[in-house]
Amino acid sequence: MGPDGSALVVAVGDGTSAATVLRAWERWGESLAEHLDGAFAFALWDERKKALVLGRDRFGIKPLSYFPTPGGVVFASETAAVAAHPLVTPEIDATGIGAVLSQIRSPGTGVLRGMLEVPPGHTVTFTPRGRTVRRYWALRARPHELDRAATIARVRELLEDSIGREADGTDPAVLLSGGLDSSVLTGLVAASTGRAPRTFTVLFGDTAAAVPDRPYAEEVVRMWHCDHREITVRPGELLDPVTLAEVLAAKDQPTPFGDKNTTPYLFSGYVARHVPVVLSGEAADALFGGHDGAVEEGRVLTSFPWIERSRRFGMPYGIGTGLIDPALLRAVDIEGHLERTFREALDEVPHLPGDKPVDRLARQIDHLHMTRLLEQAVPHSERLGAAAGLDIRFPFADHRLYDLLYNVPAAEKSFEGREKSLLRAVGRDLVPASVLTRAKVPYPITYDPEYKAGLVRRLRDLLADGSAPVRPLVDLAGVRRVIDDPASLDRGGWLGRADAEMILQLDAWLRRLRVHVRL
C-alpha cells in the first residue's frame, strides 16, 4: 500500500518487490516498466486515478493473462485461473486451435476465445475511459560501431553484470548441462564472483539412454572445482499421473513435448531441495544465433525457421500434429494461420537503410527467434521451475545484450564459420576446449521402453473413452495404427512420440479447463 493508501500492487515476480513497483509508479507513472529489470509481471491498482495497470517483462518470462468483461477485467498469471472465473466461459475456436497445434500465436493473444495476454515489453492500463496498450521496449536497428575484440569484451562485461544482478544475495548455483551455454555461464559465475558455483546435471536411471552431455559437464566441474550433484530421474516417475497433471498445470496449455516438460519439472524439484535460486543458460541460442547456425547467403525465409526445419522432417505444421484429424487441420486453416502469423512477424522486423541482404536475413531470423520462439523456451523453464519450488533466473535474457547483438553483422556472429562464434570467443578461457568444439545436442529425453509402453497404454485408454473431449479432433485410425505398431513412436527419435504427447495433453487440458470447442 502506498503512503496514502491509494495504490496496491497485487502481483510481482522475481526480485522486483511490490515496494519497488509502487515507488516506480509514484515516480514515473505509466512509464514505470521501462525502469524495471529482470523477469516480472505486476498488477497495480491506483484508487485515485481509478486505473489498473498490468505490466510484463521484456521477454515475457513471467506470464500475465486477462479477459475483458462488460464491467471490468479478469486477470491472473495462469490461463486456467482466468478460465475458472464465473464471468468467463472457456471456449476455443479455429484460431485458438491453430495456435495450440502450431505453438505460434500473435503476441498479446491467448488461445482461448476472448482471452488476451500482456505482450512482452508492454503495459496494459484500464481506466473508466477504456484500455490502453503501451509498448515500452522493442528491438531497434542501429549501426554497430565496435570491432570484434571490443564486441567480445562488451558481451562479457554485460554478461558478468547480468550474472551479478541475477545472483545478488544468493549462493551461486547453475543448471549445468555440459552444453556451451550453461558451461560458459558456469565459468563466468566462477570467474566473476571468485567462488565455484554449485552445479546440477540431470541423468536418467535404469535402462534409459545415457545423457551425451554428461562427460562435458564433468570436465567443467573439474575445471572450476564445482560443488556438483547429478540428479537422476527414473523413467517410472515420468509416467506418474499426478506428476503429469502438475506439469500440465505448470505449462498452462498443451504442448507436444512430453517428457521434455516432465524431466525439467522433476529435476527442478530435486534441485530446489538444495538451493532456492539457480541460474540457467536459456535464451543464449536466440541471442547468439544458436538455432540456425551461420546465415546462408541468398536464403529466403518461407516460414518461421523452426517450421521450415520441421517441414524437412515431414511435419508441415510443426511438431506434434501427426495424429490430428487432417479434416480438422483443413477446417481451422492451420496453413493459413502459419502464413498470417509469419507475415505479421516479418513486418515487425526493424532494418537499417542499406543493410546487406545477408544482414537483412540475419535480422529476420534473429527477430523471429527473439520475439516468437524465445517466449516458448524461457517461460517453459521458468514455469516448470516455479511450480516445483525453484526460482530459475536467466542472465542471458538481458535486454542490453539483445540490443547489442541484434545489430552485430551476420559475418561477425559466425566469424569462425559456425554458430555462436561470439559466445565461444567469450568462453575461450572459461570452459574446457572440448566444450568449445563439441556439437550441439537437444535437451535429453528418455528412451526407456517403459515410457513408450506407458504412452501406448494412455492412447489405448483414450481410444476406449467415448466421452474424451479430444476425440472429435483426432485421427482415430492413426491412433489405432500407433497402438498396433508402437515402433512408429520412434520416428525421428522422439518426433513420433510428440504426436501422441500432443493429443494426450490436449485432452487433459480440455478436461481441466472445461473448454468448449467452437469451430
Disulfide bonds with the S-S distance in Angstrom:
none
